[in-house]
């Protein structure tokens, strides 16, 4: 899989996590632990996207 496709896939997962977080926060009796887990997963994806985006072009092949 090309790096750009992998980054795009990670970005989609990041968006899905954002929606899940919004849904969980809006739900009455939302689970703070679940929200924290979702936010941590979202942050890990964001860090991975940033790391891959900063990879020099020569190392992407």
Residue pairs with C-beta under 8 A, 6 or more apart in sequence:
1 9
3 52
3 55
3 60
6 52
7 49
7 52
7 53
10 45
10 48
10 49
10 52
11 49
13 45
14 42
14 45
14 46
14 49
17 38
17 41
17 42
17 45
18 42
20 38
21 35
21 38
21 39
21 42
24 30
24 31
24 34
24 35
24 38
25 35
